[in-house]
Amino acid sequence: MFLCVSTTPQLKPLYINAFGYVVLIVLDVLEKIKNTISKLKLDNTIVRYNIYYQSYLLFIYGY
């Protein structure tokens, strides 16, 4: 399929467009992965502060 596309001159733009779409999809997936990782980091920070807060309450009030 790709060999036909690359050797046929009139189909070259189609090949380039398909490559562009693949690049866009990869970039989109990377963006989603990055957002997920930053969300997980944020969740970890919230959990950590929650633990700190709980231990603070335990220390102050003896809950």
mmCIF file as Biopython writes it, N, C-alpha, C and O atoms, coordinates in Angstrom:
data_model
#
loop_
_atom_site.group_PDB
_atom_site.id
_atom_site.type_symbol
_atom_site.label_atom_id
_atom_site.label_alt_id
_atom_site.label_comp_id
_atom_site.label_asym_id
_atom_site.label_entity_id
_atom_site.label_seq_id
_atom_site.pdbx_PDB_ins_code
_atom_site.Cartn_x
_atom_site.Cartn_y
_atom_site.Cartn_z
_atom_site.occupancy
_atom_site.B_iso_or_equiv
_atom_site.auth_seq_id
_atom_site.auth_asym_id
_atom_site.pdbx_PDB_model_num
ATOM 1   N N  . MET A ? 1  ? 0.840  -1.206 0.000  1.0 0.0 1  A 1 
ATOM 2   C CA . MET A ? 1  ? 0.000  0.000  0.000  1.0 0.0 1  A 1 
ATOM 3   C C  . MET A ? 1  ? 0.874  1.255  0.000  1.0 0.0 1  A 1 
ATOM 4   O O  . MET A ? 1  ? 0.722  2.125  -0.857 1.0 0.0 1  A 1 
ATOM 5   N N  . PHE A ? 2  ? 1.789  1.339  0.967  1.0 0.0 2  A 1 
ATOM 6   C CA . PHE A ? 2  ? 2.619  2.533  1.069  1.0 0.0 2  A 1 
ATOM 7   C C  . PHE A ? 2  ? 3.593  2.639  -0.092 1.0 0.0 2  A 1 
ATOM 8   O O  . PHE A ? 2  ? 3.929  3.742  -0.525 1.0 0.0 2  A 1 
ATOM 9   N N  . LEU A ? 3  ? 4.058  1.475  -0.609 1.0 0.0 3  A 1 
ATOM 10  C CA . LEU A ? 3  ? 4.964  1.501  -1.749 1.0 0.0 3  A 1 
ATOM 11  C C  . LEU A ? 3  ? 4.256  2.056  -2.969 1.0 0.0 3  A 1 
ATOM 12  O O  . LEU A ? 3  ? 4.812  2.880  -3.694 1.0 0.0 3  A 1 
ATOM 13  N N  . CYS A ? 4  ? 3.014  1.601  -3.201 1.0 0.0 4  A 1 
ATOM 14  C CA . CYS A ? 4  ? 2.227  2.123  -4.321 1.0 0.0 4  A 1 
ATOM 15  C C  . CYS A ? 4  ? 2.084  3.634  -4.189 1.0 0.0 4  A 1 
ATOM 16  O O  . CYS A ? 4  ? 2.274  4.380  -5.149 1.0 0.0 4  A 1 
ATOM 17  N N  . VAL A ? 5  ? 1.745  4.064  -2.984 1.0 0.0 5  A 1 
ATOM 18  C CA . VAL A ? 5  ? 1.489  5.482  -2.761 1.0 0.0 5  A 1 
ATOM 19  C C  . VAL A ? 5  ? 2.749  6.300  -3.006 1.0 0.0 5  A 1 
ATOM 20  O O  . VAL A ? 5  ? 2.683  7.374  -3.604 1.0 0.0 5  A 1 
ATOM 21  N N  . SER A ? 6  ? 3.905  5.799  -2.547 1.0 0.0 6  A 1 
ATOM 22  C CA . SER A ? 6  ? 5.123  6.599  -2.665 1.0 0.0 6  A 1 
ATOM 23  C C  . SER A ? 6  ? 5.646  6.611  -4.097 1.0 0.0 6  A 1 
ATOM 24  O O  . SER A ? 6  ? 6.319  7.563  -4.490 1.0 0.0 6  A 1 
ATOM 25  N N  . THR A ? 7  ? 5.349  5.563  -4.897 1.0 0.0 7  A 1 
ATOM 26  C CA . THR A ? 7  ? 5.863  5.548  -6.270 1.0 0.0 7  A 1 
ATOM 27  C C  . THR A ? 7  ? 4.910  6.249  -7.232 1.0 0.0 7  A 1 
ATOM 28  O O  . THR A ? 7  ? 5.332  6.685  -8.303 1.0 0.0 7  A 1 
ATOM 29  N N  . THR A ? 8  ? 3.634  6.363  -6.872 1.0 0.0 8  A 1 
ATOM 30  C CA . THR A ? 8  ? 2.682  7.024  -7.767 1.0 0.0 8  A 1 
ATOM 31  C C  . THR A ? 8  ? 2.665  8.515  -7.459 1.0 0.0 8  A 1 
ATOM 32  O O  . THR A ? 8  ? 2.312  8.905  -6.346 1.0 0.0 8  A 1 
ATOM 33  N N  . PRO A ? 9  ? 3.042  9.368  -8.431 1.0 0.0 9  A 1 
ATOM 34  C CA . PRO A ? 9  ? 3.186  10.797 -8.137 1.0 0.0 9  A 1 
ATOM 35  C C  . PRO A ? 9  ? 1.875  11.463 -7.724 1.0 0.0 9  A 1 
ATOM 36  O O  . PRO A ? 9  ? 1.875  12.296 -6.818 1.0 0.0 9  A 1 
ATOM 37  N N  . GLN A ? 10 ? 0.751  11.114 -8.370 1.0 0.0 10 A 1 
ATOM 38  C CA . GLN A ? 10 ? -0.487 11.833 -8.062 1.0 0.0 10 A 1 
ATOM 39  C C  . GLN A ? 10 ? -1.029 11.451 -6.679 1.0 0.0 10 A 1 
ATOM 40  O O  . GLN A ? 10 ? -1.897 12.147 -6.152 1.0 0.0 10 A 1 
ATOM 41  N N  . LEU A ? 11 ? -0.538 10.369 -6.087 1.0 0.0 11 A 1 
ATOM 42  C CA . LEU A ? 11 ? -1.018 9.973  -4.763 1.0 0.0 11 A 1 
ATOM 43  C C  . LEU A ? 11 ? -0.090 10.450 -3.652 1.0 0.0 11 A 1 
ATOM 44  O O  . LEU A ? 11 ? -0.361 10.224 -2.473 1.0 0.0 11 A 1 
ATOM 45  N N  . LYS A ? 12 ? 1.005  11.110 -4.028 1.0 0.0 12 A 1 
ATOM 46  C CA . LYS A ? 12 ? 1.947  11.572 -2.994 1.0 0.0 12 A 1 
ATOM 47  C C  . LYS A ? 12 ? 1.304  12.512 -1.976 1.0 0.0 12 A 1 
ATOM 48  O O  . LYS A ? 12 ? 1.548  12.337 -0.782 1.0 0.0 12 A 1 
ATOM 49  N N  . PRO A ? 13 ? 0.502  13.491 -2.372 1.0 0.0 13 A 1 
ATOM 50  C CA . PRO A ? 13 ? -0.132 14.357 -1.364 1.0 0.0 13 A 1 
ATOM 51  C C  . PRO A ? 13 ? -0.986 13.559 -0.374 1.0 0.0 13 A 1 
ATOM 52  O O  . PRO A ? 13 ? -1.037 13.880 0.814  1.0 0.0 13 A 1 
ATOM 53  N N  . LEU A ? 14 ? -1.653 12.521 -0.873 1.0 0.0 14 A 1 
ATOM 54  C CA . LEU A ? 14 ? -2.456 11.672 0.010  1.0 0.0 14 A 1 
ATOM 55  C C  . LEU A ? 14 ? -1.557 11.020 1.054  1.0 0.0 14 A 1 
ATOM 56  O O  . LEU A ? 14 ? -1.906 10.955 2.233  1.0 0.0 14 A 1 
ATOM 57  N N  . TYR A ? 15 ? -0.396 10.538 0.610  1.0 0.0 15 A 1 
ATOM 58  C CA . TYR A ? 15 ? 0.574  9.912  1.516  1.0 0.0 15 A 1 
ATOM 59  C C  . TYR A ? 15 ? 1.039  10.918 2.564  1.0 0.0 15 A 1 
ATOM 60  O O  . TYR A ? 15 ? 1.129  10.601 3.750  1.0 0.0 15 A 1 
ATOM 61  N N  . ILE A ? 16 ? 1.333  12.136 2.108  1.0 0.0 16 A 1 
ATOM 62  C CA . ILE A ? 16 ? 1.780  13.190 3.024  1.0 0.0 16 A 1 
ATOM 63  C C  . ILE A ? 16 ? 0.657  13.534 4.011  1.0 0.0 16 A 1 
ATOM 64  O O  . ILE A ? 16 ? 0.906  13.728 5.201  1.0 0.0 16 A 1 
ATOM 65  N N  . ASN A ? 17 ? -0.586 13.609 3.502  1.0 0.0 17 A 1 
ATOM 66  C CA . ASN A ? 17 ? -1.713 13.893 4.395  1.0 0.0 17 A 1 
ATOM 67  C C  . ASN A ? 17 ? -1.889 12.802 5.433  1.0 0.0 17 A 1 
ATOM 68  O O  . ASN A ? 17 ? -2.131 13.086 6.606  1.0 0.0 17 A 1 
ATOM 69  N N  . ALA A ? 18 ? -1.766 11.545 4.999  1.0 0.0 18 A 1 
ATOM 70  C CA . ALA A ? 18 ? -1.906 10.427 5.945  1.0 0.0 18 A 1 
ATOM 71  C C  . ALA A ? 18 ? -0.814 10.510 7.000  1.0 0.0 18 A 1 
ATOM 72  O O  . ALA A ? 18 ? -1.068 10.272 8.181  1.0 0.0 18 A 1 
ATOM 73  N N  . PHE A ? 19 ? 0.404  10.848 6.579  1.0 0.0 19 A 1 
ATOM 74  C CA . PHE A ? 19 ? 1.506  10.987 7.532  1.0 0.0 19 A 1 
ATOM 75  C C  . PHE A ? 19 ? 1.219  12.128 8.504  1.0 0.0 19 A 1 
ATOM 76  O O  . PHE A ? 19 ? 1.478  12.017 9.703  1.0 0.0 19 A 1 
ATOM 77  N N  . GLY A ? 20 ? 0.677  13.232 7.970  1.0 0.0 20 A 1 
ATOM 78  C CA . GLY A ? 20 ? 0.311  14.365 8.826  1.0 0.0 20 A 1 
ATOM 79  C C  . GLY A ? 20 ? -0.751 13.992 9.848  1.0 0.0 20 A 1 
ATOM 80  O O  . GLY A ? 20 ? -0.686 14.398 11.009 1.0 0.0 20 A 1 
ATOM 81  N N  . TYR A ? 21 ? -1.744 13.201 9.393  1.0 0.0 21 A 1 
ATOM 82  C CA . TYR A ? 21 ? -2.780 12.750 10.324 1.0 0.0 21 A 1 
ATOM 83  C C  . TYR A ? 21 ? -2.188 11.872 11.414 1.0 0.0 21 A 1 
ATOM 84  O O  . TYR A ? 21 ? -2.558 11.990 12.582 1.0 0.0 21 A 1 
ATOM 85  N N  . VAL A ? 22 ? -1.263 10.985 11.031 1.0 0.0 22 A 1 
ATOM 86  C CA . VAL A ? 22 ? -0.615 10.113 12.015 1.0 0.0 22 A 1 
ATOM 87  C C  . VAL A ? 22 ? 0.139  10.961 13.033 1.0 0.0 22 A 1 
ATOM 88  O O  . VAL A ? 22 ? 0.072  10.701 14.235 1.0 0.0 22 A 1 
ATOM 89  N N  . VAL A ? 23 ? 0.860  11.977 12.552 1.0 0.0 23 A 1 
ATOM 90  C CA . VAL A ? 23 ? 1.602  12.861 13.461 1.0 0.0 23 A 1 
ATOM 91  C C  . VAL A ? 23 ? 0.641  13.575 14.400 1.0 0.0 23 A 1 
ATOM 92  O O  . VAL A ? 23 ? 0.905  13.679 15.598 1.0 0.0 23 A 1 
ATOM 93  N N  . LEU A ? 24 ? -0.475 14.069 13.865 1.0 0.0 24 A 1 
ATOM 94  C CA . LEU A ? 24 ? -1.461 14.757 14.707 1.0 0.0 24 A 1 
ATOM 95  C C  . LEU A ? 24 ? -2.043 13.826 15.760 1.0 0.0 24 A 1 
ATOM 96  O O  . LEU A ? 24 ? -2.226 14.213 16.913 1.0 0.0 24 A 1 
ATOM 97  N N  . ILE A ? 25 ? -2.333 12.584 15.348 1.0 0.0 25 A 1 
ATOM 98  C CA . ILE A ? 25 ? -2.898 11.618 16.297 1.0 0.0 25 A 1 
ATOM 99  C C  . ILE A ? 25 ? -1.893 11.318 17.395 1.0 0.0 25 A 1 
ATOM 100 O O  . ILE A ? 25 ? -2.250 11.251 18.572 1.0 0.0 25 A 1 
ATOM 101 N N  . VAL A ? 26 ? -0.609 11.133 17.003 1.0 0.0 26 A 1 
ATOM 102 C CA . VAL A ? 26 ? 0.434  10.849 17.996 1.0 0.0 26 A 1 
ATOM 103 C C  . VAL A ? 26 ? 0.572  12.023 18.958 1.0 0.0 26 A 1 
ATOM 104 O O  . VAL A ? 26 ? 0.684  11.822 20.168 1.0 0.0 26 A 1 
ATOM 105 N N  . LEU A ? 27 ? 0.564  13.252 18.431 1.0 0.0 27 A 1 
ATOM 106 C CA . LEU A ? 27 ? 0.672  14.433 19.288 1.0 0.0 27 A 1 
ATOM 107 C C  . LEU A ? 27 ? -0.518 14.519 20.238 1.0 0.0 27 A 1 
ATOM 108 O O  . LEU A ? 27 ? -0.363 14.862 21.410 1.0 0.0 27 A 1 
ATOM 109 N N  . ASP A ? 28 ? -1.707 14.205 19.724 1.0 0.0 28 A 1 
ATOM 110 C CA . ASP A ? 28 ? -2.907 14.231 20.559 1.0 0.0 28 A 1 
ATOM 111 C C  . ASP A ? 28 ? -2.804 13.213 21.688 1.0 0.0 28 A 1 
ATOM 112 O O  . ASP A ? 28 ? -3.140 13.506 22.835 1.0 0.0 28 A 1 
ATOM 113 N N  . VAL A ? 29 ? -2.332 12.006 21.350 1.0 0.0 29 A 1 
ATOM 114 C CA . VAL A ? 29 ? -2.179 10.957 22.363 1.0 0.0 29 A 1 
ATOM 115 C C  . VAL A ? 29 ? -1.145 11.381 23.406 1.0 0.0 29 A 1 
ATOM 116 O O  . VAL A ? 29 ? -1.347 11.176 24.603 1.0 0.0 29 A 1 
ATOM 117 N N  . LEU A ? 30 ? -0.041 11.971 22.952 1.0 0.0 30 A 1 
ATOM 118 C CA . LEU A ? 30 ? 0.987  12.434 23.886 1.0 0.0 30 A 1 
ATOM 119 C C  . LEU A ? 30 ? 0.430  13.510 24.810 1.0 0.0 30 A 1 
ATOM 120 O O  . LEU A ? 30 ? 0.724  13.529 26.005 1.0 0.0 30 A 1 
ATOM 121 N N  . GLU A ? 31 ? -0.384 14.413 24.240 1.0 0.0 31 A 1 
ATOM 122 C CA . GLU A ? 31 ? -1.003 15.472 25.051 1.0 0.0 31 A 1 
ATOM 123 C C  . GLU A ? 31 ? -1.917 14.860 26.119 1.0 0.0 31 A 1 
ATOM 124 O O  . GLU A ? 31 ? -1.914 15.286 27.274 1.0 0.0 31 A 1 
ATOM 125 N N  . LYS A ? 32 ? -2.706 13.843 25.707 1.0 0.0 32 A 1 
ATOM 126 C CA . LYS A ? 32 ? -3.603 13.189 26.661 1.0 0.0 32 A 1 
ATOM 127 C C  . LYS A ? 32 ? -2.810 12.496 27.762 1.0 0.0 32 A 1 
ATOM 128 O O  . LYS A ? 32 ? -3.179 12.554 28.935 1.0 0.0 32 A 1 
ATOM 129 N N  . ILE A ? 33 ? -1.705 11.833 27.370 1.0 0.0 33 A 1 
ATOM 130 C CA . ILE A ? 33 ? -0.858 11.155 28.364 1.0 0.0 33 A 1 
ATOM 131 C C  . ILE A ? 33 ? -0.287 12.176 29.334 1.0 0.0 33 A 1 
ATOM 132 O O  . ILE A ? 33 ? -0.259 11.956 30.545 1.0 0.0 33 A 1 
ATOM 133 N N  . LYS A ? 34 ? 0.176  13.317 28.773 1.0 0.0 34 A 1 
ATOM 134 C CA . LYS A ? 34 ? 0.757  14.362 29.625 1.0 0.0 34 A 1 
ATOM 135 C C  . LYS A ? 34 ? -0.293 14.908 30.600 1.0 0.0 34 A 1 
ATOM 136 O O  . LYS A ? 34 ? -0.007 15.112 31.779 1.0 0.0 34 A 1 
ATOM 137 N N  . ASN A ? 35 ? -1.507 15.140 30.096 1.0 0.0 35 A 1 
ATOM 138 C CA . ASN A ? 35 ? -2.578 15.636 30.971 1.0 0.0 35 A 1 
ATOM 139 C C  . ASN A ? 35 ? -2.904 14.630 32.063 1.0 0.0 35 A 1 
ATOM 140 O O  . ASN A ? 35 ? -3.125 15.003 33.215 1.0 0.0 35 A 1 
ATOM 141 N N  . THR A ? 36 ? -2.935 13.334 31.692 1.0 0.0 36 A 1 
ATOM 142 C CA . THR A ? 36 ? -3.231 12.292 32.678 1.0 0.0 36 A 1 
ATOM 143 C C  . THR A ? 36 ? -2.154 12.256 33.747 1.0 0.0 36 A 1 
ATOM 144 O O  . THR A ? 36 ? -2.453 12.145 34.936 1.0 0.0 36 A 1 
ATOM 145 N N  . ILE A ? 37 ? -0.885 12.352 33.317 1.0 0.0 37 A 1 
ATOM 146 C CA . ILE A ? 37 ? 0.220  12.309 34.281 1.0 0.0 37 A 1 
ATOM 147 C C  . ILE A ? 37 ? 0.143  13.503 35.220 1.0 0.0 37 A 1 
ATOM 148 O O  . ILE A ? 37 ? 0.322  13.354 36.429 1.0 0.0 37 A 1 
ATOM 149 N N  . SER A ? 38 ? -0.125 14.705 34.666 1.0 0.0 38 A 1 
ATOM 150 C CA . SER A ? 38 ? -0.193 15.877 35.535 1.0 0.0 38 A 1 
ATOM 151 C C  . SER A ? 38 ? -1.392 15.779 36.475 1.0 0.0 38 A 1 
ATOM 152 O O  . SER A ? 38 ? -1.322 16.229 37.618 1.0 0.0 38 A 1 
ATOM 153 N N  . LYS A ? 39 ? -2.497 15.189 35.997 1.0 0.0 39 A 1 
ATOM 154 C CA . LYS A ? 39 ? -3.665 14.995 36.858 1.0 0.0 39 A 1 
ATOM 155 C C  . LYS A ? 39 ? -3.329 14.019 37.984 1.0 0.0 39 A 1 
ATOM 156 O O  . LYS A ? 39 ? -3.714 14.232 39.134 1.0 0.0 39 A 1 
ATOM 157 N N  . LEU A ? 40 ? -2.606 12.945 37.645 1.0 0.0 40 A 1 
ATOM 158 C CA . LEU A ? 40 ? -2.202 11.978 38.668 1.0 0.0 40 A 1 
ATOM 159 C C  . LEU A ? 40 ? -1.276 12.626 39.685 1.0 0.0 40 A 1 
ATOM 160 O O  . LEU A ? 40 ? -1.390 12.375 40.885 1.0 0.0 40 A 1 
ATOM 161 N N  . LYS A ? 41 ? -0.344 13.474 39.196 1.0 0.0 41 A 1 
ATOM 162 C CA . LYS A ? 41 ? 0.548  14.171 40.120 1.0 0.0 41 A 1 
ATOM 163 C C  . LYS A ? 41 ? -0.261 15.064 41.053 1.0 0.0 41 A 1 
ATOM 164 O O  . LYS A ? 41 ? 0.007  15.127 42.252 1.0 0.0 41 A 1 
ATOM 165 N N  . LEU A ? 42 ? -1.256 15.757 40.493 1.0 0.0 42 A 1 
ATOM 166 C CA . LEU A ? 42 ? -2.109 16.622 41.306 1.0 0.0 42 A 1 
ATOM 167 C C  . LEU A ? 42 ? -2.864 15.795 42.342 1.0 0.0 42 A 1 
ATOM 168 O O  . LEU A ? 42 ? -2.970 16.189 43.503 1.0 0.0 42 A 1 
ATOM 169 N N  . ASP A ? 43 ? -3.391 14.641 41.912 1.0 0.0 43 A 1 
ATOM 170 C CA . ASP A ? 43 ? -4.101 13.760 42.845 1.0 0.0 43 A 1 
ATOM 171 C C  . ASP A ? 43 ? -3.169 13.293 43.954 1.0 0.0 43 A 1 
ATOM 172 O O  . ASP A ? 43 ? -3.556 13.262 45.122 1.0 0.0 43 A 1 
ATOM 173 N N  . ASN A ? 44 ? -1.935 12.929 43.589 1.0 0.0 44 A 1 
ATOM 174 C CA . ASN A ? 44 ? -0.967 12.492 44.604 1.0 0.0 44 A 1 
ATOM 175 C C  . ASN A ? 44 ? -0.684 13.610 45.590 1.0 0.0 44 A 1 
ATOM 176 O O  . ASN A ? 44 ? -0.569 13.365 46.791 1.0 0.0 44 A 1 
ATOM 177 N N  . THR A ? 45 ? -0.570 14.853 45.087 1.0 0.0 45 A 1 
ATOM 178 C CA . THR A ? 45 ? -0.320 15.989 45.965 1.0 0.0 45 A 1 
ATOM 179 C C  . THR A ? 45 ? -1.494 16.183 46.926 1.0 0.0 45 A 1 
ATOM 180 O O  . THR A ? 45 ? -1.297 16.424 48.117 1.0 0.0 45 A 1 
ATOM 181 N N  . ILE A ? 46 ? -2.717 16.075 46.398 1.0 0.0 46 A 1 
ATOM 182 C CA . ILE A ? 46 ? -3.906 16.238 47.241 1.0 0.0 46 A 1 
ATOM 183 C C  . ILE A ? 46 ? -3.937 15.150 48.311 1.0 0.0 46 A 1 
ATOM 184 O O  . ILE A ? 46 ? -4.220 15.430 49.476 1.0 0.0 46 A 1 
ATOM 185 N N  . VAL A ? 47 ? -3.645 13.903 47.916 1.0 0.0 47 A 1 
ATOM 186 C CA . VAL A ? 47 ? -3.640 12.801 48.882 1.0 0.0 47 A 1 
ATOM 187 C C  . VAL A ? 47 ? -2.572 13.038 49.947 1.0 0.0 47 A 1 
ATOM 188 O O  . VAL A ? 47 ? -2.806 12.806 51.132 1.0 0.0 47 A 1 
ATOM 189 N N  . ARG A ? 48 ? -1.383 13.508 49.512 1.0 0.0 48 A 1 
ATOM 190 C CA . ARG A ? 48 ? -0.302 13.755 50.450 1.0 0.0 48 A 1 
ATOM 191 C C  . ARG A ? 48 ? -0.704 14.839 51.449 1.0 0.0 48 A 1 
ATOM 192 O O  . ARG A ? 48 ? -0.497 14.690 52.653 1.0 0.0 48 A 1 
ATOM 193 N N  . TYR A ? 49 ? -1.279 15.930 50.941 1.0 0.0 49 A 1 
ATOM 194 C CA . TYR A ? 49 ? -1.701 17.006 51.860 1.0 0.0 49 A 1 
ATOM 195 C C  . TYR A ? 49 ? -2.819 16.545 52.774 1.0 0.0 49 A 1 
ATOM 196 O O  . TYR A ? 49 ? -2.901 16.976 53.924 1.0 0.0 49 A 1 
ATOM 197 N N  . ASN A ? 50 ? -3.684 15.668 52.268 1.0 0.0 50 A 1 
ATOM 198 C CA . ASN A ? 50 ? -4.747 15.126 53.095 1.0 0.0 50 A 1 
ATOM 199 C C  . ASN A ? 50 ? -4.157 14.308 54.243 1.0 0.0 50 A 1 
ATOM 200 O O  . ASN A ? 50 ? -4.614 14.400 55.382 1.0 0.0 50 A 1 
ATOM 201 N N  . ILE A ? 51 ? -3.129 13.501 53.929 1.0 0.0 51 A 1 
ATOM 202 C CA . ILE A ? 51 ? -2.458 12.715 54.977 1.0 0.0 51 A 1 
ATOM 203 C C  . ILE A ? 51 ? -1.801 13.641 55.987 1.0 0.0 51 A 1 
ATOM 204 O O  . ILE A ? 51 ? -1.889 13.424 57.196 1.0 0.0 51 A 1 
ATOM 205 N N  . TYR A ? 52 ? -1.131 14.694 55.471 1.0 0.0 52 A 1 
ATOM 206 C CA . TYR A ? 52 ? -0.513 15.667 56.381 1.0 0.0 52 A 1 
ATOM 207 C C  . TYR A ? 52 ? -1.560 16.291 57.294 1.0 0.0 52 A 1 
ATOM 208 O O  . TYR A ? 52 ? -1.341 16.442 58.496 1.0 0.0 52 A 1 
ATOM 209 N N  . TYR A ? 53 ? -2.704 16.653 56.709 1.0 0.0 53 A 1 
ATOM 210 C CA . TYR A ? 53 ? -3.766 17.292 57.471 1.0 0.0 53 A 1 
ATOM 211 C C  . TYR A ? 53 ? -4.312 16.349 58.540 1.0 0.0 53 A 1 
ATOM 212 O O  . TYR A ? 53 ? -4.544 16.749 59.681 1.0 0.0 53 A 1 
ATOM 213 N N  . GLN A ? 54 ? -4.513 15.077 58.144 1.0 0.0 54 A 1 
ATOM 214 C CA . GLN A ? 54 ? -5.017 14.089 59.106 1.0 0.0 54 A 1 
ATOM 215 C C  . GLN A ? 54 ? -4.036 13.902 60.263 1.0 0.0 54 A 1 
ATOM 216 O O  . GLN A ? 54 ? -4.442 13.849 61.424 1.0 0.0 54 A 1 
ATOM 217 N N  . SER A ? 55 ? -2.736 13.803 59.940 1.0 0.0 55 A 1 
ATOM 218 C CA . SER A ? 55 ? -1.761 13.599 61.011 1.0 0.0 55 A 1 
ATOM 219 C C  . SER A ? 55 ? -1.655 14.855 61.875 1.0 0.0 55 A 1 
ATOM 220 O O  . SER A ? 55 ? -1.393 14.765 63.075 1.0 0.0 55 A 1 
ATOM 221 N N  . TYR A ? 56 ? -1.860 16.040 61.259 1.0 0.0 56 A 1 
ATOM 222 C CA . TYR A ? 56 ? -1.863 17.293 62.027 1.0 0.0 56 A 1 
ATOM 223 C C  . TYR A ? 56 ? -3.021 17.296 63.023 1.0 0.0 56 A 1 
ATOM 224 O O  . TYR A ? 56 ? -2.853 17.639 64.193 1.0 0.0 56 A 1 
ATOM 225 N N  . LEU A ? 57 ? -4.207 16.904 62.530 1.0 0.0 57 A 1 
ATOM 226 C CA . LEU A ? 57 ? -5.370 16.825 63.423 1.0 0.0 57 A 1 
ATOM 227 C C  . LEU A ? 57 ? -5.137 15.826 64.539 1.0 0.0 57 A 1 
ATOM 228 O O  . LEU A ? 57 ? -5.487 16.056 65.696 1.0 0.0 57 A 1 
ATOM 229 N N  . LEU A ? 58 ? -4.526 14.696 64.153 1.0 0.0 58 A 1 
ATOM 230 C CA . LEU A ? 58 ? -4.230 13.669 65.151 1.0 0.0 58 A 1 
ATOM 231 C C  . LEU A ? 58 ? -3.280 14.216 66.209 1.0 0.0 58 A 1 
ATOM 232 O O  . LEU A ? 58 ? -3.446 13.966 67.403 1.0 0.0 58 A 1 
ATOM 233 N N  . PHE A ? 59 ? -2.283 14.965 65.752 1.0 0.0 59 A 1 
ATOM 234 C CA . PHE A ? 59 ? -1.288 15.517 66.667 1.0 0.0 59 A 1 
ATOM 235 C C  . PHE A ? 59 ? -1.915 16.570 67.583 1.0 0.0 59 A 1 
ATOM 236 O O  . PHE A ? 59 ? -1.648 16.583 68.784 1.0 0.0 59 A 1 
ATOM 237 N N  . ILE A ? 60 ? -2.748 17.454 67.021 1.0 0.0 60 A 1 
ATOM 238 C CA . ILE A ? 60 ? -3.305 18.571 67.792 1.0 0.0 60 A 1 
ATOM 239 C C  . ILE A ? 60 ? -4.440 18.103 68.694 1.0 0.0 60 A 1 
ATOM 240 O O  . ILE A ? 60 ? -4.443 18.371 69.895 1.0 0.0 60 A 1 
ATOM 241 N N  . TYR A ? 61 ? -5.413 17.395 68.099 1.0 0.0 61 A 1 
ATOM 242 C CA . TYR A ? 61 ? -6.638 17.103 68.845 1.0 0.0 61 A 1 
ATOM 243 C C  . TYR A ? 61 ? -6.709 15.674 69.354 1.0 0.0 61 A 1 
ATOM 244 O O  . TYR A ? 61 ? -7.584 15.356 70.159 1.0 0.0 61 A 1 
ATOM 245 N N  . GLY A ? 62 ? -5.809 14.801 68.904 1.0 0.0 62 A 1 
ATOM 246 C CA . GLY A ? 62 ? -5.849 13.411 69.335 1.0 0.0 62 A 1 
ATOM 247 C C  . GLY A ? 62 ? -7.009 12.630 68.760 1.0 0.0 62 A 1 
ATOM 248 O O  . GLY A ? 62 ? -7.546 11.735 69.414 1.0 0.0 62 A 1 
ATOM 249 N N  . TYR A ? 63 ? -7.418 12.977 67.485 1.0 0.0 63 A 1 
ATOM 250 C CA . TYR A ? 63 ? -8.511 12.228 66.848 1.0 0.0 63 A 1 
ATOM 251 C C  . TYR A ? 63 ? -8.035 10.846 66.468 1.0 0.0 63 A 1 
ATOM 252 O O  . TYR A ? 63 ? -8.805 10.057 65.919 1.0 0.0 63 A 1 
#
